Amino acid sequence: MAEFLITCVKKDEHGVVVQVGIDNNIYEVEKIADEIWNNKNSYFINAMGIRVKVFAFRHPQTNKPYLSTSSNVKFPNSLNFIPKCI
């Protein structure tokens, strides 16, 4: 299993992360979530010098995949604080 660093995100009009940047390429959240669930690849971000693992979940109401750095909804998702992809 390979590991990849997510360096930036693109959000929709509601502030939801819909794409992520890896090695100067942009990927849909659905593709990254599928690779996590199928143990094909793992992903992480760099948060103030600390390596933070990225997890994939399904929204309980819409069933759409989303990415988060925390499995606890009470803790902030560090993906919301990395730079926007250009």
Secondary structure, 3 states (H helix, E strand, C coil): CEEEECCEEEECCCCCEEEEEECCEEEEHHHHHHHHHCCCEEEEEEECCEEEEEEEEECCCCCCEEEECCCCCCCCCHHHHCCECC
